[in-house]
């Protein structure tokens, strides 16, 4: 794994060719510290950003790859965008604070941050030849889009690998941003078919012209989320807390690649919050070593990601994709919104803000409700979670739910049933408080993917048992920032 964690230039010739290109086109790379604290971004860059379309492949958009974008994604907010879900909606006394990932540039999802954290250390260390190699992004949808966006800005061709059953909106975006239809690889299955993605990666990896940037094993994904997302969530919590006695009880987040879970390690150290990982009950891998298929798009499973810090995880919470699918329809439809306003007294501005919740974000909210009930949390307790993307990525999924689950008709009665069953009725089943033996079981389950199938050395696999290993990874942040600063200086883009 040492090649995934560079601290110095590993190929000087490749490094120098990248330098020459960046000097020619004038691209400057943001430091991780600048993405964690966007107020540190130089004033001239912030001023220039005002005239840049946040959905364009403009190099300046790299300086928007953080949680502090305003609603129009053009300016800088003092506090990361978030919504606080009240008891009128959730049925629990605890506050549920949801950070909004659809404020990120280009893809409207926070996975573009993960892509930056994986690719840029490879770039500044000379591990990817922008002219001769393709960056390969295995994903269940958002990470590959983030990778394509970052790589296109940097002048590198990409290959996006994702299951053929993902939302139509994902493919429509990729078709606009990739160089060729051949740069989109559709693997069999849906959200749960990660093994098929790995098989495609292994086939491509036989050609040295392909560099695989596997979000499930790239520690840059974990590092950048712990360094950037963790701090953003801490700021959002402190903004809600103010001078009050609010306590951060837990960070609740779907597994996916486990990168965003790295933010939980920061929140546990900074705020004392526990960490709860969410998965689909249709594929209860962490709960019961199980398998299956589901539609909570963005949380690929049937395995334990290499970058999941299992021994620092406190709970596993299962959520059915029926909840996320049907609540997506409730939140997005006119009938559902009317029900929330007229029958439940939900404030119009809160109803409008629900558009920021995609399928995995909704699952995170339901899991938070379940944990709040399990822990019997009160008004002075808060749970932190994220919405990776917004409802705009799932309009066609809502149409499918309407037809398949409601026969094309969704009325006030349907809305009431969905609200009652999936919000107020969310129970504490499929929720596991992890003991040491349970953590051992989940950790050991990863052996079969990473050692037997993917060839990771057993010693490198086992070192992940120690919290010191995970804490030590964060020493790479200043090291990578120094390499980025040197790269910018040598390219003449400071």
Backbone torsions as a table, in degrees:
resi	resn	phi	psi	omega
1	UNK	NA	-4.4	-176.1
2	UNK	-62.8	-29.9	178.9
3	UNK	-70.1	-16.7	177.7
4	UNK	-85.4	-8.4	-174.4
5	UNK	-128.7	61.1	-174.8
6	UNK	-69.8	140.6	174.7
7	UNK	-116.6	-1.2	-178.7
8	UNK	-156.2	170.4	177.8
9	UNK	-67.6	126.8	-177.3
10	UNK	-102.3	-23.4	176.4
11	UNK	-138.7	101.0	-173.0
12	UNK	-65.6	-37.8	-178.2
13	UNK	-64.9	-44.7	178.1
14	UNK	-65.0	-42.7	178.3
15	UNK	-57.4	-44.8	-177.1
16	UNK	-68.1	-35.1	176.7
17	UNK	-65.6	-39.3	176.6
18	UNK	-65.5	-40.6	177.4
19	UNK	-56.9	-44.8	-178.1
20	UNK	-62.3	-40.4	179.7
21	UNK	-67.0	-44.5	-179.3
22	UNK	-64.4	-36.5	177.4
23	UNK	-64.5	-35.9	-177.4
24	UNK	-70.7	-42.7	-175.2
25	UNK	-98.1	-8.5	173.8
26	UNK	75.0	38.4	179.0
27	UNK	-89.1	129.1	173.1
28	UNK	-110.6	137.2	-179.5
29	UNK	-96.5	133.1	174.9
30	UNK	-72.5	147.2	172.4
31	UNK	-75.1	153.8	174.0
32	UNK	-60.6	-36.4	178.2
33	UNK	-62.3	-32.0	178.2
34	UNK	-73.8	-32.8	177.1
35	UNK	-74.0	-31.7	176.5
36	UNK	-74.4	-34.1	179.7
37	UNK	-130.2	79.4	-174.1
38	UNK	-59.6	-16.7	175.6
39	UNK	-63.1	-18.0	178.6
40	UNK	-81.3	-9.9	178.8
41	UNK	-64.3	130.7	-177.2
42	UNK	-53.8	144.1	-175.3
43	UNK	-60.0	-36.4	-178.0
44	UNK	-66.2	-33.5	177.4
45	UNK	-70.9	-44.1	179.1
46	UNK	-59.8	-40.2	179.0
47	UNK	-66.8	-41.3	-180.0
48	UNK	-66.9	-30.6	-179.0
49	UNK	-63.2	-26.5	-177.0
50	UNK	-57.0	-28.4	-179.3
51	UNK	-99.8	11.0	-176.0
52	UNK	-105.3	128.8	176.1
53	UNK	-64.5	122.5	-178.2
54	UNK	-66.2	-11.7	178.7
55	UNK	-104.1	15.1	-179.8
56	UNK	-102.9	156.7	177.5
57	UNK	-81.4	48.6	-179.5
58	UNK	-87.0	132.0	-179.3
59	UNK	-55.1	-28.2	179.1
60	UNK	-65.9	-22.2	178.4
61	UNK	-66.3	-14.9	173.4
62	UNK	-59.3	-29.6	-179.6
63	UNK	-83.2	6.1	170.9
64	UNK	-107.0	5.8	-177.5
65	UNK	-82.4	67.3	-179.4
66	UNK	-156.6	177.5	-173.0
67	UNK	-90.8	1.4	-171.3
68	UNK	-100.0	17.6	179.2
69	UNK	-76.0	145.5	176.1
70	UNK	-74.6	178.4	-174.7
71	UNK	-59.9	-35.6	178.3
72	UNK	-86.4	1.5	177.4
73	UNK	62.2	23.4	-178.5
74	UNK	-110.3	-24.9	-176.1
75	UNK	-120.1	178.4	-174.4
76	UNK	-105.8	127.6	177.4
77	UNK	-97.1	143.7	178.5
78	UNK	-65.5	-37.5	-178.2
79	UNK	-117.1	135.5	177.9
80	UNK	-55.1	142.3	-178.7
81	UNK	-61.0	132.6	179.6
82	UNK	-158.4	160.9	171.5
83	UNK	-125.7	149.9	178.1
84	UNK	-112.1	117.0	-176.7
85	UNK	-87.9	123.1	-176.6
86	UNK	-87.3	171.4	-177.6
87	UNK	-64.5	-26.5	178.5
88	UNK	-59.3	-29.6	179.2
89	UNK	-94.1	-40.6	-170.4
90	UNK	-93.2	-24.7	-177.2
91	UNK	80.7	5.1	177.3
92	UNK	-122.1	155.4	-177.1
93	UNK	-75.4	-31.2	-176.9
94	UNK	-65.7	147.7	174.3
95	UNK	-80.2	136.3	175.0
96	UNK	-112.4	114.3	-176.3
97	UNK	-101.1	121.2	-174.6
98	UNK	-115.5	114.7	174.5
99	UNK	-77.0	141.5	-170.7
100	UNK	-102.6	112.0	-178.8
101	UNK	-80.9	-14.9	-177.3
102	UNK	-76.8	3.8	173.8
103	UNK	-83.5	-9.0	-179.4
104	UNK	-71.1	152.3	-175.8
105	UNK	-75.9	160.9	168.1
106	UNK	70.2	-47.1	-176.9
107	UNK	-115.9	-7.3	-179.0
108	UNK	61.9	35.5	179.7
109	UNK	-157.5	149.6	-173.7
110	UNK	-76.3	-5.0	178.8
111	UNK	-65.1	-16.6	175.7
112	UNK	-65.3	-27.6	174.9
113	UNK	-67.3	-44.0	178.0
114	UNK	-60.4	-42.6	179.6
115	UNK	-61.5	-41.7	177.8
116	UNK	-61.9	-44.2	-179.0
117	UNK	-66.0	-23.2	178.7
118	UNK	-88.2	-40.1	-172.7
119	UNK	-83.5	-42.7	-171.3
120	UNK	-64.4	-40.2	174.2
121	UNK	-59.7	-34.7	175.7
122	UNK	-66.8	-37.5	-178.0
123	UNK	-67.4	-51.9	-173.9
124	UNK	-73.5	-14.2	176.5
125	UNK	-96.5	0.7	178.4
126	UNK	77.9	25.7	-178.1
127	UNK	-93.8	-5.9	175.4
128	UNK	-135.0	130.1	178.1
129	UNK	-93.9	107.0	-174.0
130	UNK	-61.1	-28.5	-177.1
131	UNK	-87.6	-29.9	-171.9
132	UNK	-107.7	-16.6	-175.0
133	UNK	-116.4	158.6	172.7
134	UNK	-109.2	138.4	172.6
135	UNK	-85.4	125.5	-177.5
136	UNK	-106.5	125.3	-172.3
137	UNK	-116.8	92.6	175.7
138	UNK	-75.3	134.1	-168.0
139	UNK	-165.3	165.9	166.7
140	UNK	-106.9	19.6	168.5
141	UNK	144.1	-58.1	-173.2
142	UNK	-85.2	-36.6	-179.8
143	UNK	-64.4	-41.3	179.6
144	UNK	-66.6	-33.7	175.8
145	UNK	-67.0	-42.4	176.6
146	UNK	-61.6	-41.1	179.0
147	UNK	-64.2	-43.5	178.1
148	UNK	-60.5	-42.1	-178.8
149	UNK	-64.9	-48.8	-179.1
150	UNK	-63.9	-45.9	-177.5
151	UNK	-64.6	-38.6	179.1
152	UNK	-62.4	-41.3	177.4
153	UNK	-61.8	-40.1	-176.9
154	UNK	-81.2	-5.3	177.2
155	UNK	86.9	28.7	-178.5
156	UNK	-118.8	133.8	176.6
157	UNK	-73.6	147.2	-176.7
158	UNK	-124.5	159.4	167.7
159	UNK	-124.8	123.2	176.7
160	UNK	-98.6	126.5	178.1
161	UNK	-116.2	123.6	179.6
162	UNK	-156.5	156.3	-178.6
163	UNK	-64.8	145.3	-176.4
164	UNK	-66.7	-18.1	-177.6
165	UNK	-89.4	7.6	-179.9
166	UNK	-74.2	168.9	-171.9
167	UNK	-59.7	146.6	-179.7
168	UNK	-60.1	-33.4	-179.0
169	UNK	-61.6	-35.0	178.2
170	UNK	-62.9	-46.8	-178.4
171	UNK	-67.8	-36.1	178.6
172	UNK	-62.0	-40.5	177.5
173	UNK	-64.1	-46.6	-178.3
174	UNK	-61.7	-38.2	-179.3
175	UNK	-62.8	-28.0	179.1
176	UNK	-81.9	-29.4	-170.1
177	UNK	-101.2	-19.4	-178.7
178	UNK	-86.4	162.2	-176.4
179	UNK	-77.7	-29.8	-173.7
180	UNK	-152.8	153.4	174.4
181	UNK	-57.4	-27.1	179.6
182	UNK	-68.6	-13.6	-179.8
183	UNK	-84.4	2.2	175.2
184	UNK	-116.5	114.2	179.8
185	UNK	-106.2	119.1	178.4
186	UNK	-97.4	115.6	179.1
187	UNK	-94.1	160.3	-177.3
188	UNK	-64.1	146.9	170.2
189	UNK	96.7	-158.8	-176.3
190	UNK	-131.2	-145.8	-172.7
191	UNK	-54.7	-37.1	-172.8
192	UNK	-85.4	-4.9	-173.4
193	UNK	-91.9	63.4	-179.2
194	UNK	-75.8	-34.9	-179.8
195	UNK	-57.1	-38.2	179.0
196	UNK	-65.0	-33.2	175.5
197	UNK	-65.9	-43.9	179.4
198	UNK	-62.2	-38.8	178.7
199	UNK	-61.4	-41.4	177.8
200	UNK	-64.4	-39.6	178.0
201	UNK	-63.2	-44.9	-179.1
202	UNK	-62.2	-35.1	177.2
203	UNK	-68.2	-42.7	179.6
204	UNK	-69.0	-31.9	-176.6
205	UNK	-66.6	-16.1	177.7
206	UNK	-66.4	-21.3	176.9
207	UNK	-98.4	117.8	-177.9
208	UNK	-62.4	-11.8	176.8
209	UNK	-74.2	-9.0	179.4
210	UNK	-108.1	123.3	174.4
211	UNK	-105.1	116.5	-178.1
212	UNK	-84.0	123.4	177.2
213	UNK	-114.2	78.8	-171.6
214	UNK	-81.4	108.1	-176.3
215	UNK	-58.6	-24.7	-177.7
216	UNK	-77.0	-14.0	-179.1
217	UNK	-130.9	-3.4	178.9
218	UNK	-83.0	113.3	-176.8
219	UNK	-69.4	-17.1	173.3
220	UNK	-59.6	-30.6	177.0
221	UNK	-63.2	-50.9	177.7
222	UNK	-61.7	-47.4	-174.0
223	UNK	-61.5	-47.6	-175.2
224	UNK	-68.9	-32.7	176.9
225	UNK	-72.9	-38.9	177.3
226	UNK	-65.1	-38.3	-177.8
227	UNK	-77.4	-36.4	-172.0
228	UNK	-105.7	-56.4	-177.7
229	UNK	-65.4	-40.1	178.6
230	UNK	-57.9	-45.3	179.5
231	UNK	-67.4	-36.9	179.0
232	UNK	-62.9	-43.6	179.0
233	UNK	-66.2	-37.2	176.8
234	UNK	-61.7	-41.7	178.8
235	UNK	-66.4	-41.0	178.5
236	UNK	-62.2	-43.6	178.4
237	UNK	-62.0	-46.8	-178.8
238	UNK	-62.8	-32.6	176.8
239	UNK	-65.7	-41.6	178.6
240	UNK	-70.4	-40.0	-178.4
241	UNK	-65.1	-44.8	-176.5
242	UNK	58.3	-129.2	178.7
243	UNK	-96.0	8.7	-176.4
244	UNK	-81.4	-172.9	-176.3
245	UNK	-103.3	18.2	-177.4
246	UNK	-58.5	138.1	-179.3
247	UNK	-119.3	132.8	175.7
248	UNK	-80.2	108.8	-174.8
249	UNK	-87.9	-35.2	-178.0
250	UNK	-162.9	154.9	168.8
251	UNK	-104.4	124.0	-175.2
252	UNK	-114.4	123.5	-174.2
253	UNK	-156.3	135.1	175.5
254	UNK	-62.6	149.2	-174.9
255	UNK	-67.1	-63.2	-174.7
256	UNK	55.1	-122.6	177.0
257	UNK	-85.5	-8.7	-176.9
258	UNK	76.8	4.7	178.6
259	UNK	-63.6	-49.0	-178.5
260	UNK	-64.0	-28.0	175.8
261	UNK	-59.1	-22.9	176.4
262	UNK	-58.9	-29.1	176.1
263	UNK	-60.8	-30.8	178.6
264	UNK	-63.4	-34.1	178.1
265	UNK	-64.2	-37.4	175.2
266	UNK	-66.9	-44.6	-176.6
267	UNK	-67.8	-32.3	176.7
268	UNK	-66.4	-41.6	179.6
269	UNK	-71.9	-38.2	-173.9
270	UNK	-85.8	-36.2	-172.2
271	UNK	-122.2	-5.9	-177.5
272	UNK	76.7	17.0	-178.5
273	UNK	-75.8	141.7	172.3
274	UNK	-79.1	174.6	-176.0
275	UNK	-126.2	126.2	178.2
276	UNK	-120.4	127.5	179.3
277	UNK	-102.0	138.8	-174.2
278	UNK	-110.4	140.8	173.8
279	UNK	-144.3	167.6	179.5
280	UNK	-79.8	136.2	177.5
281	UNK	-67.6	-21.2	176.6
282	UNK	-71.0	-14.1	178.6
283	UNK	-142.2	72.9	-170.0
284	UNK	-81.9	65.8	-174.0
285	UNK	-66.0	-50.5	-177.9
286	UNK	-77.8	-32.7	179.9
287	UNK	-70.3	-45.9	-170.2
288	UNK	-140.5	23.3	-176.5
289	UNK	54.6	33.4	-172.3
290	UNK	-95.0	-175.8	-177.8
291	UNK	-148.6	172.6	-179.7
292	UNK	150.7	-166.7	178.8
293	UNK	-130.2	151.7	-179.2
294	UNK	-155.0	177.5	-175.9
295	UNK	-125.7	22.6	174.3
296	UNK	-82.9	80.5	-168.4
297	UNK	-64.2	129.8	-178.5
298	UNK	114.0	-2.1	179.8
299	UNK	-128.2	64.0	178.5
300	UNK	-54.5	145.3	-172.1
301	UNK	-147.5	-146.4	-169.4
302	UNK	68.1	15.1	175.5
303	UNK	-162.6	170.4	176.9
304	UNK	-107.2	115.9	-178.8
305	UNK	-56.8	146.2	179.0
306	UNK	-62.1	-30.3	-175.7
307	UNK	-93.7	16.6	174.7
308	UNK	-87.3	117.8	177.4
309	UNK	-80.3	79.7	-171.2
310	UNK	-60.8	-41.9	-173.5
311	UNK	-74.7	-1.2	173.5
312	UNK	-108.9	9.2	-178.5
313	UNK	-96.7	137.6	-172.3
314	UNK	-107.3	-28.8	-177.7
315	UNK	-140.8	152.0	165.8
316	UNK	-120.7	130.3	-177.2
317	UNK	-125.8	125.5	177.5
318	UNK	-93.9	137.4	176.6
319	UNK	-132.0	135.2	180.0
320	UNK	-79.1	143.2	175.4
321	UNK	-67.4	-14.5	172.6
322	UNK	-63.5	-36.7	178.5
323	UNK	-65.8	-49.3	-177.2
324	UNK	-68.0	-40.2	179.0
325	UNK	-63.1	-47.3	-174.3
326	UNK	-75.9	-35.5	176.6
327	UNK	-69.7	-31.5	174.4
328	UNK	-59.4	-41.5	177.8
329	UNK	-69.5	-41.5	178.7
330	UNK	-59.1	-46.1	-175.5
331	UNK	-72.6	-28.0	-172.6
332	UNK	-97.0	-24.6	-173.5
333	UNK	-84.5	152.7	176.8
334	UNK	-61.8	-40.2	179.8
335	UNK	-64.6	-41.7	179.5
336	UNK	-65.5	-42.7	-180.0
337	UNK	-66.6	-38.4	176.5
338	UNK	-61.7	-41.8	178.7
339	UNK	-61.6	-46.6	-179.2
340	UNK	-60.8	-38.8	-177.8
341	UNK	-76.6	-49.0	-169.8
342	UNK	-87.1	-31.8	-178.0
343	UNK	-100.7	-24.9	-177.0
344	UNK	-113.1	-6.9	176.3
345	UNK	66.3	28.4	178.8
346	UNK	-75.5	135.3	-177.8
347	UNK	-62.4	141.4	-178.0
348	UNK	-56.6	-39.2	-178.6
349	UNK	-67.0	-32.3	176.7
350	UNK	-71.3	-42.5	178.0
351	UNK	-58.9	-42.5	178.9
352	UNK	-63.2	-35.1	-177.5
353	UNK	-71.6	-15.9	-179.4
354	UNK	-66.6	-14.4	175.9
355	UNK	-65.1	-15.2	-179.8
356	UNK	-82.5	-0.6	-177.7
357	UNK	-103.8	114.1	170.9
358	UNK	-84.7	-171.5	-175.0
359	UNK	-62.1	-45.9	-179.4
360	UNK	-70.0	-32.6	176.2
361	UNK	-64.0	-41.5	176.6
362	UNK	-62.6	-42.3	177.9
363	UNK	-60.7	-39.7	177.8
364	UNK	-63.0	-37.9	178.6
365	UNK	-66.2	-46.0	179.0
366	UNK	-61.0	-42.0	178.1
367	UNK	-63.2	-36.9	178.2
368	UNK	-64.5	-40.4	177.2
369	UNK	-61.3	-44.0	-179.9
370	UNK	-62.1	-42.3	-179.7
371	UNK	-68.9	-39.3	177.8
372	UNK	-58.8	-40.3	178.0
373	UNK	-70.1	-41.4	-179.3
374	UNK	-61.6	-41.3	-178.2
375	UNK	-90.0	-1.4	-178.6
376	UNK	52.0	53.0	-175.9
377	UNK	-76.3	152.4	-177.3
378	UNK	-114.4	-166.9	-173.8
379	UNK	-67.4	-22.2	-179.6
380	UNK	-95.7	14.0	177.7
381	UNK	-110.5	148.6	177.7
382	UNK	-135.5	146.0	171.6
383	UNK	-116.6	138.1	-179.3
384	UNK	-107.9	138.3	176.3
385	UNK	-152.5	-178.4	-177.2
386	UNK	-133.5	152.1	167.1
387	UNK	-111.6	104.0	-175.8
388	UNK	-55.2	-43.8	-179.8
389	UNK	-142.4	-175.6	-177.1
390	UNK	-112.2	178.9	-176.2
391	UNK	-65.3	-20.8	-178.2
392	UNK	-60.5	-23.7	-179.7
393	UNK	-80.5	-2.8	-171.9
394	UNK	-134.7	27.7	178.9
395	UNK	-61.9	-42.0	180.0
396	UNK	-69.4	-29.2	176.0
397	UNK	-67.4	-37.1	176.2
398	UNK	-63.5	-40.2	177.3
399	UNK	-62.6	-38.5	179.4
400	UNK	-67.2	-42.4	177.8
401	UNK	-62.5	-41.1	179.4
402	UNK	-58.3	-45.4	-177.8
403	UNK	-73.8	-47.3	-172.2
404	UNK	-77.4	-35.5	-174.7
405	UNK	-98.7	-24.2	-174.1
406	UNK	-127.9	11.5	176.5
407	UNK	59.9	28.1	177.5
408	UNK	85.3	0.0	-178.5
409	UNK	-128.2	119.7	177.2
410	UNK	-123.8	111.2	-175.4
411	UNK	-120.2	-170.1	-177.5
412	UNK	-62.1	-36.4	178.1
413	UNK	-65.4	-45.0	177.7
414	UNK	-59.9	-43.4	-179.8
415	UNK	-61.1	-43.5	178.9
416	UNK	-63.4	-39.2	178.5
417	UNK	-65.1	-42.8	179.6
418	UNK	-65.3	-45.3	179.0
419	UNK	-59.7	-46.3	-177.0
420	UNK	-67.1	-40.2	-176.3
421	UNK	-78.4	-43.6	-167.5
422	UNK	-101.3	-13.9	173.3
423	UNK	-109.5	-70.9	-180.0
424	UNK	-62.2	-32.5	-175.8
425	UNK	-90.8	2.2	178.6
426	UNK	-60.9	121.9	-175.9
427	UNK	-103.7	-169.6	-177.5
428	UNK	-103.3	13.7	174.8
429	UNK	-71.6	163.0	-178.4
430	UNK	53.0	41.2	177.2
431	UNK	-129.7	123.7	-175.0
432	UNK	-121.8	120.8	172.4
433	UNK	-85.8	121.7	-168.2
434	UNK	-80.9	125.7	169.1
435	UNK	-93.1	172.9	176.9
436	UNK	-57.9	-46.1	177.1
437	UNK	-60.6	-35.5	178.3
438	UNK	-68.2	-38.6	175.8
439	UNK	-63.7	-39.8	176.7
440	UNK	-60.6	-43.5	-179.7
441	UNK	-60.2	-47.5	-178.4
442	UNK	-66.0	-43.2	178.3
443	UNK	-59.2	-46.9	-177.2
444	UNK	-63.5	-30.6	179.9
445	UNK	-60.6	-31.1	179.2
446	UNK	-67.0	-19.6	-179.3
447	UNK	-55.7	-40.6	-171.8
448	UNK	-70.4	-31.7	175.5
449	UNK	-76.3	-51.4	-165.1
450	UNK	-87.8	-36.3	179.8
451	UNK	-89.2	-52.4	-176.1
452	UNK	-72.6	-44.2	-174.4
453	UNK	-89.8	-43.5	-170.3
454	UNK	-103.1	-2.2	170.5
455	UNK	77.3	21.0	174.5
456	UNK	-69.3	137.5	178.7
457	UNK	-62.4	140.2	-177.8
458	UNK	-59.7	-38.4	-179.9
459	UNK	-64.0	-37.8	178.8
460	UNK	-72.6	-32.7	175.9
461	UNK	-66.3	-46.2	-174.7
462	UNK	-71.7	-27.4	-178.7
463	UNK	-62.3	-17.7	-179.8
464	UNK	-74.3	-3.4	174.5
465	UNK	-68.9	-28.2	-172.3
466	UNK	-89.4	132.2	175.8
467	UNK	-64.9	-26.8	178.3
468	UNK	-61.8	-32.3	177.5
469	UNK	-63.0	-47.3	-177.0
470	UNK	-68.6	-41.4	177.7
471	UNK	-64.4	-36.5	-179.8
472	UNK	-66.1	-26.7	177.8
473	UNK	-59.4	-29.4	-175.3
474	UNK	-73.0	-11.9	172.0
475	UNK	-65.5	-17.8	180.0
476	UNK	-73.8	-20.9	-178.1
477	UNK	-61.5	-54.2	176.7
478	UNK	-65.1	-31.6	178.0
479	UNK	-65.8	-45.2	178.8
480	UNK	-67.5	-39.1	178.1
481	UNK	-62.8	-36.7	176.7
482	UNK	-65.0	-39.1	178.7
483	UNK	-67.9	-39.3	178.2
484	UNK	-65.0	-43.6	179.5
485	UNK	-62.4	-42.1	177.5
486	UNK	-62.6	-42.1	179.7
487	UNK	-61.8	-46.7	178.1
488	UNK	-60.2	-43.0	-178.9
489	UNK	-65.3	-44.3	-178.9
490	UNK	-68.8	-29.9	178.3
491	UNK	-80.8	-9.2	179.5
492	UNK	75.4	25.0	-176.8
493	UNK	-103.9	7.8	174.6
494	UNK	-75.2	NA	NA
